[in-house]
Amino acid sequence: MAEIRLAKTVTGDIVIGADDKEKNGIKDVAAVQIVPSASGSISIALLPFGFPFEDEIGGFLPNDRLIYEISKIPEELKNKYTEAKSNIRIAQTGAADGKIIL
C-alpha cells in the first residue's frame, strides 16, 4: 500500500490519503473531522472528502492544494484510514499484555 499522508488544504480542511507520486498529490482522500463531546473529549471521524455527495473514499488532491503536511501521523489514525478504505479491520495489540483487541 502507498504511504499515507495527512495534510491541511488551502481551504483549511484536514485530509488523509495515499501518496500518489505519479500524479504529484494525494489519492483516495478522506476528510478528518474533529467531533467534540459534552465531556470535553474529542473523537475523530473520517468521511469521504466529497461527502455528502460521495459515499466512498476516493478522489485526488494535487500537492499545490496543500499548505501543510503533518509528518508524524498517529498509528491509530493510519489504521482507521486503512480500515475505512479497505473494509478490513486491523487488529491492535494492548499496551500492557500484548493481547489482540478486536
Helices and strands as residue ranges (DSSP letters): E 4-9, E 14-20, E 25-36, E 42-48, E 58-62, G 63-65, E 66-70, H 75-86, E 92-93, E 100-101
